[in-house]
Amino acid sequence: MFKTIYLWVFMLFLGTLFSGCVSHDIPLNPQVQVTNVSHENDVDMSDIDENLTESEMMMTEEGEDTKMARIAFPVTEYYALEKYGKGTIKGSIYVTDLYENKVFGAGTRLYLNPVTSYSEQWYEESYLGGHKMQKADARLFNYLKFTASDSNGNFAFYGVPSGSYYLIGTVKCGTQCGFENEKSIRIATRVSVQGNQVVTKHLTRPLN
């Protein structure tokens, strides 16, 4: 009898010992999935092309050697820019014809470009001076803020870091502006915001 009890205890001990060495696979939750998301195409840049010679983001490489060279991308200046903010910049985008009628830029994209020596060169030489410039450094895209106007040309940027920016947008206008074919009219102006300030800045220019 004692041998039977001893054998039973011994078998129980072995079962306990080896059960600790068994690997138990824990099933993964089938509802939890990890997806790699790319934001490369989040912003539609199709309206910024070689026909918009005033555009900061002109990416065509044709005839680059005949265009004005840009200064070296000032990494230190961009690194020093505020990265987060609570400011708001809002307004409307439009052009005025010879009779002071407003033609609004409906459903058009606008962007804020931080004021640096790099963007100042573009503003002075390209936007004001009319010179075609070589394509912008791709790193610039990381510092731009984008939005779009509504059907009445109204727009707003939220969460804007404190600083100064070039506010840039395009009004597409055809016969209502006296043009035979539709043209894209680029407009740019300078605007500043501090803290949680709400700044109203209309983006407009007359048709000359």
TORTI-258505 format. One record per atom (N, C-alpha, C): x, y, z; residue in one letter. Coordinates in nm, 4 decimals. Each point is the difference from the previous one (the first is absolute). Layout:
// TORTI-258505
> X	Y	Z	a
...
//
This chain:
// TORTI-258505
> 0.0818	-0.1214	0.0000	m
> -0.0818	0.1214	0.0000	m
> 0.0845	0.1254	0.0000	m
> 0.1080	-0.0065	0.0846	f
> 0.0891	0.1161	0.0059	f
> 0.0689	0.0254	-0.1329	f
> 0.0299	-0.1150	-0.0703	k
> 0.0638	0.0154	-0.1309	k
> -0.0945	0.0687	-0.0981	k
> -0.1281	-0.0325	0.0100	t
> -0.0984	0.0616	-0.0900	t
> -0.0122	0.1495	0.0255	t
> -0.0066	0.0347	0.1318	i
> -0.0087	0.1425	0.0360	i
> 0.1256	0.0736	-0.0448	i
> 0.1174	-0.0616	0.0245	y
> 0.1270	0.0624	-0.0389	y
> 0.0055	0.0227	-0.1510	y
> -0.0429	-0.1003	-0.0769	l
> 0.0014	0.0110	-0.1457	l
> -0.0945	0.1091	-0.0477	l
> -0.1125	0.0103	0.0665	w
> -0.0986	0.1030	-0.0383	w
> 0.0537	0.1401	0.0259	w
> 0.0621	0.0211	0.1140	v
> 0.0598	0.1302	0.0361	v
> 0.1118	0.0347	-0.0962	v
> 0.0828	-0.1039	-0.0324	f
> 0.1126	0.0237	-0.0910	f
> -0.0487	0.0431	-0.1387	f
> -0.1063	-0.0654	-0.0493	m
> -0.0547	0.0360	-0.1318	m
> -0.0600	0.1396	0.0018	m
> -0.0661	0.0350	0.1122	l
> -0.0568	0.1338	0.0131	l
> 0.1094	0.1055	-0.0024	l
> 0.1138	-0.0297	0.0652	f
> 0.1148	0.0919	0.0036	f
> 0.0571	0.0215	-0.1385	f
> 0.0127	-0.1087	-0.0770	l
> 0.0529	0.0118	-0.1353	l
> -0.0932	0.0803	-0.0900	l
> -0.1298	-0.0213	0.0164	g
> -0.0961	0.0745	-0.0815	g
> 0.0066	0.1483	0.0275	g
> 0.0135	0.0369	0.1260	t
> 0.0112	0.1417	0.0377	t
> 0.1283	0.0607	-0.0521	t
> 0.1102	-0.0763	0.0098	l
> 0.1314	0.0485	-0.0425	l
> 0.0015	0.0318	-0.1479	l
> -0.0485	-0.0939	-0.0826	f
> 0.0089	0.0175	-0.1443	f
> -0.1062	0.0940	-0.0552	f
> -0.1076	0.0171	0.0743	s
> -0.1025	0.0922	-0.0488	s
> 0.0501	0.1424	-0.0016	s
> 0.1000	0.0342	0.0826	g
> 0.0560	0.1341	0.0012	g
> 0.0874	0.0271	-0.1193	g
> 0.0358	-0.1035	-0.0761	c
> 0.0868	0.0187	-0.1155	c
> -0.0765	0.0074	-0.1300	c
> -0.1305	-0.0129	0.0069	v
> -0.0805	0.0032	-0.1210	v
> -0.0281	0.1432	-0.0413	v
> 0.0221	0.0300	-0.1266	s
> -0.0252	0.1348	-0.0515	s
> -0.1438	0.0099	-0.0458	s
> -0.0727	0.1000	0.0531	h
> -0.1393	0.0211	-0.0359	h
> -0.0093	0.1197	-0.0952	h
> -0.0433	-0.0214	-0.1214	d
> -0.0151	0.1084	-0.0965	d
> -0.1245	0.0803	0.0322	d
> 0.0161	0.1347	0.0131	i
> -0.1119	0.0884	0.0284	i
> -0.0521	0.0553	-0.1305	i
> -0.1251	-0.0287	-0.0357	p
> -0.0523	0.0472	-0.1281	p
> -0.0075	0.1523	-0.0050	p
> 0.0363	0.0580	-0.1149	l
> -0.0066	0.1448	-0.0175	l
> -0.1438	0.0421	-0.0229	l
> -0.0313	0.1201	0.0427	n
> -0.1338	0.0545	-0.0224	n
> -0.0170	0.0272	-0.1483	n
> -0.0904	-0.0692	-0.0686	p
> -0.0138	0.0178	-0.1448	p
> -0.0487	0.1378	-0.0385	p
> -0.0522	0.0791	0.0969	q
> -0.0501	0.1334	-0.0297	q
> 0.1099	0.1055	0.0029	q
> 0.1162	-0.0368	0.0520	v
> 0.1108	0.0947	0.0096	v
> 0.0922	-0.0202	-0.1186	v
> 0.0157	0.1049	-0.0827	q
> 0.0862	-0.0081	-0.1172	q
> 0.0928	0.1203	-0.0034	q
> 0.1207	-0.0235	-0.0430	v
> 0.0978	0.1073	-0.0140	v
> 0.0152	0.0317	-0.1472	v
> -0.0247	0.1230	-0.0362	t
> 0.0046	0.0396	-0.1400	t
> 0.1002	0.1129	-0.0189	t
> 0.0872	-0.0132	-0.0970	n
> 0.0924	0.1077	-0.0338	n
> -0.0730	0.1010	-0.0870	n
> -0.0140	0.1224	0.0511	v
> -0.0751	0.1027	-0.0703	v
> 0.0954	0.1022	-0.0603	v
> -0.0141	0.0270	-0.1273	s
> 0.0828	0.0994	-0.0672	s
> -0.0807	0.1282	-0.0197	s
> 0.0611	0.1153	0.0339	h
> -0.0655	0.1295	-0.0144	h
> 0.0537	0.0769	-0.1201	h
> 0.0690	-0.0705	-0.0850	e
> 0.0661	0.0647	-0.1129	e
> -0.0987	0.0730	-0.0906	e
> -0.1206	-0.0575	-0.0159	n
> -0.0962	0.0579	-0.0931	n
> -0.1140	0.0719	0.0703	n
> 0.0201	0.0384	0.1277	d
> -0.1061	0.0673	0.0731	d
> -0.0316	0.1370	-0.0575	d
> 0.0998	0.0652	-0.0580	v
> -0.0182	0.1351	-0.0528	v
> 0.0050	-0.0019	-0.1520	v
> -0.1047	0.0492	-0.0627	d
> -0.0070	0.0043	-0.1458	d
> 0.0727	0.1243	-0.0496	d
> 0.1101	-0.0209	-0.0729	m
> 0.0795	0.1113	-0.0511	m
> -0.0188	0.0172	-0.1497	m
> -0.1089	-0.0541	-0.0536	s
> -0.0182	-0.0007	-0.1451	s
> -0.0187	0.1397	-0.0585	s
> -0.0411	0.0963	0.0827	d
> -0.0203	0.1346	-0.0526	d
> 0.1271	0.0841	0.0069	d
> 0.1089	-0.0604	0.0456	i
> 0.1273	0.0712	0.0075	i
> 0.0947	-0.0630	-0.1009	i
> 0.0053	0.0562	-0.1198	d
> 0.0802	-0.0617	-0.1048	d
> 0.0829	0.1043	-0.0739	d
> 0.0552	-0.0400	-0.1135	e
> 0.0914	0.0896	-0.0707	e
> -0.0697	0.1234	-0.0559	e
> -0.1323	-0.0007	-0.0089	n
> -0.0709	0.1171	-0.0506	n
> -0.0107	0.1103	0.1040	n
> 0.0217	-0.0357	0.1258	l
> -0.0058	0.0990	0.1063	l
> 0.1427	0.0421	0.0328	l
> 0.0531	0.0895	-0.0781	t
> 0.1406	0.0362	0.0130	t
> 0.0297	0.0727	0.1303	t
> -0.1032	0.0469	0.0703	e
> 0.0222	0.0683	0.1270	e
> -0.0016	-0.0972	0.1169	e
> -0.0219	-0.1265	-0.0282	s
> -0.0167	-0.0970	0.1072	s
> 0.1311	-0.0321	0.0707	s
> -0.0067	-0.0012	0.1330	e
> 0.1152	-0.0385	0.0810	e
> 0.0361	-0.1463	-0.0216	e
> -0.0986	-0.0825	-0.0264	m
> 0.0233	-0.1432	-0.0073	m
> 0.0063	-0.0515	-0.1430	m
> 0.0458	0.0801	-0.0916	m
> 0.0103	-0.0444	-0.1385	m
> 0.1025	-0.1123	-0.0090	m
> -0.0419	-0.1177	-0.0414	m
> 0.0847	-0.1174	0.0070	m
> 0.0529	-0.0462	-0.1363	m
> -0.0351	0.0668	-0.1075	t
> 0.0493	-0.0409	-0.1297	t
> 0.1506	0.0220	-0.0098	t
> 0.0688	-0.0899	-0.0669	e
> 0.1448	0.0106	-0.0131	e
> 0.0415	0.0448	-0.1396	e
> -0.0969	0.0256	-0.0862	e
> 0.0327	0.0405	-0.1359	e
> 0.0620	0.1395	-0.0002	e
> 0.1154	0.0116	-0.0627	g
> 0.0648	0.1298	-0.0109	g
> 0.0465	0.0562	0.1324	g
> 0.0333	-0.0863	0.0965	e
> 0.0424	0.0473	0.1313	e
> 0.1242	0.0881	-0.0087	e
> 0.0866	-0.0291	-0.0947	d
> 0.1249	0.0747	-0.0104	d
> -0.0226	0.1433	-0.0476	d
> -0.1153	0.0287	-0.0578	t
> -0.0271	0.1356	-0.0481	t
> -0.0757	0.0831	0.1037	t
> -0.0348	-0.0605	0.1121	k
> -0.0762	0.0701	0.1031	k
> 0.0911	0.0535	0.1089	k
> -0.0524	0.0941	0.0759	m
> 0.0773	0.0592	0.1087	m
> 0.0270	-0.1045	0.1081	m
> 0.1236	-0.0085	0.0432	a
> 0.0374	-0.0971	0.1030	a
> -0.0496	0.0463	0.1362	a
> -0.0442	-0.0950	0.0788	r
> -0.0410	0.0310	0.1362	r
> 0.1208	-0.0045	0.0929	r
> -0.0110	0.0711	0.1115	i
> 0.1052	-0.0081	0.1005	i
> -0.0061	-0.1384	0.0643	i
> 0.1050	-0.0362	0.0704	a
> 0.0022	-0.1302	0.0670	a
> -0.1110	-0.0057	0.1055	a
> -0.0612	-0.1155	0.0122	f
> -0.1087	-0.0161	0.0961	f
> 0.0535	0.0225	0.1412	f
> -0.0513	0.1018	0.0721	p
> 0.0540	0.0354	0.1328	p
> -0.0547	-0.0913	0.1101	p
> 0.0614	-0.1129	0.0190	v
> -0.0472	-0.1004	0.0944	v
> -0.0164	0.0579	0.1406	v
> 0.0967	0.0810	0.0441	t
> -0.0040	0.0564	0.1352	t
> -0.1221	0.0880	0.0198	t
> -0.0331	0.0811	-0.1002	e
> -0.1171	0.0874	0.0100	e
> -0.1281	-0.0812	0.0152	e
> -0.0138	-0.1037	-0.0788	y
> -0.1214	-0.0802	0.0057	y
> -0.0072	-0.0828	0.1282	y
> 0.1139	-0.0457	0.0474	y
> 0.0025	-0.0769	0.1234	y
> -0.0459	0.0849	0.1184	y
> 0.0271	0.1314	-0.0059	a
> -0.0339	0.0908	0.1107	a
> -0.1472	0.0421	-0.0003	a
> -0.0749	-0.0335	-0.1033	l
> -0.1402	0.0399	-0.0079	l
> -0.0837	-0.0721	0.1052	l
> -0.1026	0.0701	0.0500	e
> -0.0943	-0.0628	0.0928	e
> -0.0720	-0.1146	-0.0709	e
> -0.0154	-0.1112	0.0681	k
> -0.0589	-0.1179	-0.0632	k
> -0.1476	-0.0185	0.0336	k
> -0.0446	0.0569	0.1118	y
> -0.1389	-0.0154	0.0410	y
> -0.0568	0.1374	0.0364	y
> -0.1317	0.0131	-0.0161	g
> -0.0603	0.1279	0.0305	g
> -0.1505	-0.0081	0.0144	g
> -0.0586	0.1143	0.0382	k
> -0.1440	0.0101	0.0208	k
> -0.0603	0.1175	-0.0759	k
> 0.0775	0.0591	-0.0884	g
> -0.0484	0.1161	-0.0737	g
> -0.0959	-0.0374	-0.1126	g
> -0.0744	0.0996	-0.0450	t
> -0.0935	-0.0180	-0.1111	t
> 0.0190	0.1134	-0.1001	t
> 0.0078	-0.0354	-0.1262	i
> 0.0063	0.0985	-0.1082	i
> -0.1165	-0.0300	-0.0931	i
> -0.0872	0.0975	-0.0189	k
> -0.1179	-0.0225	-0.0836	k
> -0.0248	0.1217	-0.0889	k
> -0.0824	-0.0188	-0.1009	g
> -0.0318	0.1092	-0.0911	g
> -0.0691	-0.0535	-0.1236	g
> 0.0104	0.0727	-0.1085	s
> -0.0559	-0.0449	-0.1275	s
> 0.0998	0.0328	-0.1100	s
> -0.0073	-0.0751	-0.1084	i
> 0.0906	0.0198	-0.1121	i
> -0.0805	0.0423	-0.1227	i
> 0.0430	0.1099	-0.0636	y
> -0.0711	0.0491	-0.1179	y
> 0.0855	0.1001	-0.0770	y
> -0.0373	0.0235	-0.1245	v
> 0.0593	0.1065	-0.0808	v
> -0.1106	0.0996	-0.0313	v
> 0.0378	0.1232	-0.0284	t
> -0.0978	0.1027	-0.0359	t
> 0.0241	0.0439	-0.1443	t
> -0.1087	0.0134	-0.0760	d
> 0.0134	0.0417	-0.1395	d
> 0.0032	0.1527	-0.0098	d
> -0.0028	0.0518	-0.1213	l
> 0.0098	0.1448	-0.0215	l
> -0.1188	0.0754	0.0576	l
> -0.1097	-0.0694	0.0242	y
> -0.1211	0.0629	0.0539	y
> -0.0165	-0.0279	0.1491	y
> 0.1087	-0.0446	0.0636	e
> 0.0021	-0.0293	0.1435	e
> -0.0884	-0.1185	0.0385	e
> -0.0359	-0.0822	-0.0956	n
> -0.0745	-0.1216	0.0299	n
> 0.0964	-0.1071	0.0512	n
> -0.0453	-0.0764	0.0977	k
> 0.0833	-0.1040	0.0581	k
> -0.0268	-0.1348	-0.0669	k
> 0.1080	-0.0651	-0.0381	v
> -0.0095	-0.1361	-0.0538	v
> 0.0714	-0.0901	0.1005	v
> -0.0774	-0.0804	0.0723	f
> 0.0548	-0.0793	0.1091	f
> 0.0634	-0.1302	-0.0495	f
> 0.1014	-0.0419	0.0729	g
> 0.0648	-0.1279	-0.0277	g
> -0.0744	-0.1094	0.0744	g
> -0.0920	-0.0639	-0.0663	a
> -0.0828	-0.1027	0.0640	a
> 0.0667	-0.1366	-0.0062	a
> 0.0056	-0.0681	0.1146	g
> 0.0567	-0.1348	0.0040	g
> 0.1441	-0.0068	-0.0453	g
> 0.0781	0.1004	0.0330	t
> 0.1412	0.0007	-0.0406	t
> 0.0890	-0.0266	0.1202	t
> 0.1185	-0.0540	-0.0227	r
> 0.0938	-0.0265	0.1077	r
> 0.0838	0.1231	0.0304	r
> 0.0281	0.0160	0.1297	l
> 0.0867	0.1072	0.0466	l
> 0.1051	-0.0618	0.0916	l
> 0.1122	0.0706	0.0159	y
> 0.0998	-0.0503	0.0933	y
> 0.0760	0.1127	0.0669	y
> 0.0518	-0.0311	0.1182	l
> 0.0833	0.0911	0.0770	l
> 0.1439	-0.0457	-0.0120	l
> 0.0866	0.0921	-0.0375	n
> 0.1423	-0.0288	-0.0154	n
> 0.0753	0.0873	0.1009	n
> 0.0669	-0.0579	0.1001	p
> 0.0714	0.0799	0.1003	p
> 0.0993	0.0966	-0.0642	p
> 0.0075	0.1217	0.0551	v
> 0.0934	0.0994	-0.0515	v
> 0.1412	-0.0343	0.0464	v
> 0.0866	-0.0272	-0.0964	t
> 0.1427	-0.0253	0.0232	t
> 0.0753	0.0673	-0.1135	t
> 0.1308	-0.0064	0.0040	s
> 0.0780	0.0559	-0.1106	s
> -0.0310	-0.0740	-0.1293	s
> -0.0376	-0.1262	0.0117	y
> -0.0312	-0.0830	-0.1167	y
> -0.1311	0.0450	-0.0660	y
> -0.1043	0.0179	0.0812	s
> -0.1286	0.0430	-0.0554	s
> 0.0021	0.1476	-0.0384	s
> 0.0794	0.0794	0.0684	e
> 0.0114	0.1417	-0.0357	e
> 0.0601	0.0156	-0.1395	e
> 0.0982	-0.0843	-0.0325	q
> 0.0577	0.0064	-0.1344	q
> -0.1067	-0.0279	-0.1051	q
> -0.0825	-0.1035	0.0254	w
> -0.1080	-0.0306	-0.0941	w
> -0.0974	0.1161	-0.0134	w
> -0.0398	0.0577	0.1139	y
> -0.0988	0.1073	-0.0018	y
> 0.0520	0.1218	-0.0769	y
> 0.1235	0.0374	0.0263	e
> 0.0574	0.1190	-0.0651	e
> 0.0307	-0.0256	-0.1468	e
> 0.0635	-0.1117	-0.0297	e
> 0.0487	-0.0246	-0.1356	e
> -0.1063	-0.0591	-0.0929	e
> -0.0804	-0.0928	0.0525	s
> -0.0966	-0.0682	-0.0850	s
> -0.1369	0.0662	0.0030	s
> -0.0569	0.0130	0.1192	y
> -0.1357	0.0538	0.0074	y
> -0.0051	0.1471	-0.0406	y
> 0.0880	0.0823	0.0568	l
> 0.0003	0.1426	-0.0341	l
> 0.0788	0.0280	-0.1272	l
> 0.1135	-0.0663	-0.0155	g
> 0.0863	0.0281	-0.1140	g
> -0.0357	-0.0743	-0.1274	g
> -0.0778	-0.1079	0.0122	g
> -0.0426	-0.0733	-0.1186	g
> 0.1042	-0.0932	-0.0585	g
> 0.1095	-0.0245	0.0720	h
> 0.1034	-0.0895	-0.0508	h
> -0.0373	-0.1458	0.0263	h
> 0.0278	-0.0855	-0.0971	k
> -0.0185	-0.1432	0.0196	k
> 0.1173	-0.0533	0.0799	k
> -0.0308	-0.0797	0.1011	m
> 0.1043	-0.0521	0.0872	m
> 0.0086	-0.1509	-0.0106	m
> 0.1153	-0.0529	0.0353	q
> 0.0185	-0.1436	0.0031	q
> -0.0918	-0.0606	0.1054	q
> -0.0287	-0.1289	-0.0147	k
> -0.0959	-0.0644	0.0892	k
> 0.0451	0.0103	0.1463	k
> -0.1012	0.0017	0.0870	a
> 0.0274	0.0139	0.1421	a
> 0.0579	-0.1288	0.0584	a
> 0.0786	0.0151	0.1056	d
> 0.0524	-0.1145	0.0727	d
> -0.1178	-0.0797	0.0562	d
> 0.0039	-0.1307	-0.0146	a
> -0.1105	-0.0855	0.0428	a
> -0.0277	0.0110	0.1494	a
> 0.0998	0.0403	0.0791	r
> -0.0186	0.0111	0.1445	r
> -0.0965	0.1115	0.0368	r
> -0.0198	0.0953	-0.0912	l
> -0.0910	0.1103	0.0267	l
> -0.1414	-0.0501	0.0269	l
> -0.0409	-0.1056	-0.0684	f
> -0.1353	-0.0531	0.0118	f
> -0.0365	-0.0331	0.1448	f
> 0.0999	-0.0385	0.0813	n
> -0.0248	-0.0378	0.1388	n
> -0.0422	0.1170	0.0871	n
> 0.0214	0.1226	-0.0474	y
> -0.0277	0.1186	0.0815	y
> -0.1211	0.0798	-0.0495	y
> -0.0680	-0.0477	-0.1013	l
> -0.1168	0.0686	-0.0531	l
> -0.1263	-0.0478	0.0692	l
> -0.0969	0.0921	0.0167	k
> -0.1314	-0.0367	0.0522	k
> -0.1025	0.0251	-0.1101	k
> -0.0898	-0.0968	-0.0212	f
> -0.0956	0.0073	-0.1096	f
> -0.1440	0.0086	0.0492	f
> -0.0846	0.0631	-0.0803	t
> -0.1436	-0.0010	0.0216	t
> -0.0670	0.0224	-0.1348	t
> -0.1315	0.0070	0.0000	a
> -0.0743	0.0259	-0.1235	a
> -0.1145	0.0949	0.0297	a
> -0.0355	0.0813	-0.0971	s
> -0.1104	0.0942	0.0169	s
> -0.1326	-0.0688	-0.0278	s
> -0.1085	0.0602	0.0500	d
> -0.1323	-0.0543	-0.0287	d
> -0.0528	0.0596	-0.1301	d
> -0.1272	-0.0216	-0.0280	s
> -0.0585	0.0464	-0.1267	s
> -0.0077	0.1526	-0.0100	s
> 0.0165	0.0685	0.1141	n
> -0.0023	0.1469	0.0002	n
> 0.1390	0.0611	0.0155	n
> 0.1012	-0.0838	-0.0088	g
> 0.1371	0.0499	0.0100	g
> 0.0504	0.0186	0.1414	g
> -0.0763	-0.0426	0.1001	n
> 0.0427	0.0143	0.1394	n
> 0.0940	-0.1149	0.0393	n
> 0.0999	0.0320	0.0802	f
> 0.0959	-0.1022	0.0426	f
> 0.0415	0.0246	0.1443	f
> 0.0633	-0.0988	0.0607	a
> 0.0521	0.0133	0.1353	a
> 0.1101	-0.1018	0.0238	a
> 0.1047	0.0430	0.0688	f
> 0.1074	-0.0882	0.0468	f
> -0.0106	-0.0044	0.1521	f
> 0.0004	-0.1191	0.0573	y
> -0.0079	-0.0157	0.1447	y
> 0.1278	-0.0635	0.0535	y
> 0.0275	0.0252	0.1274	g
> 0.1185	-0.0585	0.0621	g
> 0.1293	0.0516	-0.0598	g
> 0.0017	0.1295	-0.0337	v
> 0.1183	0.0591	-0.0644	v
> 0.1018	0.0424	0.1056	v
> 0.1252	-0.0434	-0.0094	p
> 0.1041	0.0426	0.0941	p
> 0.0290	0.1496	-0.0133	p
> 0.0415	0.0627	0.1076	s
> 0.0343	0.1420	-0.0029	s
> 0.1104	0.0253	-0.1012	s
> -0.0138	0.1095	-0.0759	g
> 0.1009	0.0341	-0.0986	g
> -0.0574	0.0775	-0.1165	g
> 0.0840	0.0239	-0.0988	s
> -0.0398	0.0712	-0.1211	s
> -0.0004	-0.0965	-0.1175	s
> -0.0965	0.0192	-0.0900	y
> -0.0195	-0.0915	-0.1124	y
> -0.0330	0.0774	-0.1279	y
> 0.0267	-0.0643	-0.1113	y
> -0.0560	0.0451	-0.1268	y
> -0.1262	-0.0813	-0.0227	y
> -0.1109	0.0691	-0.0109	l
> -0.1286	-0.0618	-0.0279	l
> -0.0169	-0.0021	-0.1513	l
> -0.0190	-0.1185	-0.0586	i
> 0.0043	-0.0161	-0.1456	i
> -0.1196	-0.0805	-0.0479	i
> -0.0621	0.0456	-0.1062	g
> -0.1129	-0.0718	-0.0580	g
> -0.0185	0.0366	-0.1461	g
> -0.0959	-0.0651	-0.0644	t
> -0.0236	0.0192	-0.1429	t
> -0.1486	0.0199	-0.0274	t
> -0.0319	0.0975	-0.0847	v
> -0.1365	0.0188	-0.0484	v
> -0.0008	-0.0357	-0.1484	v
> -0.0869	-0.0926	-0.0365	k
> -0.0145	-0.0353	-0.1407	k
> -0.1137	0.0818	-0.0587	k
> 0.0303	0.0727	-0.1079	c
> -0.0965	0.0954	-0.0535	c
> 0.0045	-0.0003	-0.1522	c
> -0.1162	0.0061	-0.0627	g
> -0.0089	-0.0019	-0.1455	g
> -0.0727	0.1202	-0.0540	g
> -0.1115	-0.0240	-0.0670	t
> -0.0736	0.1099	-0.0642	t
> -0.0486	0.1043	0.0993	t
> -0.0302	-0.0408	0.1237	q
> -0.0466	0.0974	0.0978	q
> 0.1074	0.1022	0.0367	q
> 0.1263	-0.0349	-0.0323	c
> 0.1105	0.0937	0.0240	c
> 0.0462	0.0657	-0.1300	c
> -0.0708	-0.0293	-0.1091	g
> 0.0363	0.0594	-0.1276	g
> 0.1004	-0.0797	-0.0795	g
> 0.0293	-0.1256	0.0441	f
> 0.0937	-0.0844	-0.0710	f
> -0.0752	-0.0921	-0.0962	f
> 0.0623	-0.0272	-0.1122	e
> -0.0619	-0.0917	-0.0955	e
> 0.0011	-0.1431	0.0528	e
> 0.1115	-0.0362	0.0655	n
> 0.0135	-0.1322	0.0608	n
> 0.0260	0.0147	0.1495	n
> -0.0296	-0.1059	0.0730	e
> 0.0200	0.0055	0.1449	e
> 0.1477	0.0152	0.0348	e
> 0.0278	0.0867	0.0964	k
> 0.1368	0.0212	0.0458	k
> 0.0069	-0.0210	0.1505	k
> 0.1161	-0.0404	0.0464	s
> 0.0239	-0.0158	0.1431	s
> 0.0788	0.1201	0.0488	s
> -0.0592	0.0736	0.0904	i
> 0.0617	0.1230	0.0502	i
> 0.0517	-0.0255	0.1407	i
> 0.1315	-0.0002	0.0139	r
> 0.0632	-0.0262	0.1286	r
> 0.0030	0.1280	0.0828	r
> -0.0345	-0.0125	0.1284	i
> 0.0017	0.1144	0.0912	i
> 0.0796	-0.0379	0.1240	i
> 0.0822	0.0927	0.0485	a
> 0.0786	-0.0245	0.1211	a
> 0.0093	0.1279	0.0815	a
> -0.0034	-0.0144	0.1300	t
> 0.0178	0.1137	0.0904	t
> 0.0604	-0.0510	0.1296	t
> 0.0477	0.0929	0.0809	r
> 0.0644	-0.0384	0.1258	r
> -0.0985	0.0183	0.1156	r
> 0.0041	-0.0932	0.0951	v
> -0.0891	0.0054	0.1155	v
> 0.0732	-0.0568	0.1207	v
> -0.0331	0.0527	0.1189	s
> 0.0631	-0.0472	0.1237	s
> -0.1064	-0.0351	0.1025	s
> 0.0331	-0.0946	0.0882	v
> -0.0914	-0.0404	0.1063	v
> 0.0815	-0.0313	0.1245	v
> -0.0580	0.0290	0.1182	q
> 0.0674	-0.0268	0.1263	q
> -0.0954	-0.0696	0.0955	q
> 0.0485	-0.1045	0.0657	g
> -0.0785	-0.0701	0.0998	g
> -0.1295	-0.0555	-0.0563	g
> -0.1107	0.0262	0.0717	n
> -0.1313	-0.0465	-0.0443	n
> -0.0771	0.1088	-0.0739	n
> 0.0733	0.0923	-0.0571	q
> -0.0589	0.1119	-0.0737	q
> -0.0784	-0.0492	-0.1217	q
> -0.1114	0.0682	-0.0287	v
> -0.0791	-0.0268	-0.1199	v
> 0.0203	0.1180	-0.0955	v
> 0.0641	-0.0256	-0.1112	v
> 0.0336	0.1050	-0.0954	v
> -0.0870	-0.0140	-0.1250	v
> -0.0630	0.1099	-0.0398	t
> -0.0765	0.0018	-0.1241	t
> 0.0829	0.0685	-0.1076	t
> 0.0277	-0.0734	-0.1059	k
> 0.0841	0.0520	-0.1084	k
> -0.0583	-0.0460	-0.1329	k
> -0.0526	0.0951	-0.0782	h
> -0.0541	-0.0345	-0.1305	h
> 0.1137	-0.0060	-0.1024	h
> -0.0057	-0.0999	-0.0822	l
> 0.1024	-0.0191	-0.1045	l
> -0.0599	0.0493	-0.1312	l
> 0.0439	0.1177	-0.0449	t
> -0.0636	0.0610	-0.1158	t
> 0.0991	0.0838	-0.0797	t
> -0.0338	0.0228	-0.1255	r
> 0.0782	0.0890	-0.0855	r
> -0.0886	0.0445	-0.1148	r
> 0.0248	0.1212	-0.0539	p
> -0.0792	0.0478	-0.1128	p
> 0.0492	-0.0616	-0.1308	p
> -0.0866	-0.0061	-0.0990	l
> 0.0381	-0.0444	-0.1326	l
> 0.0485	0.1203	-0.0778	l
> 0.1256	0.0019	-0.0347	n
> 0.0564	0.1139	-0.0737	n
> -0.0113	-0.0201	-0.1507	n
//
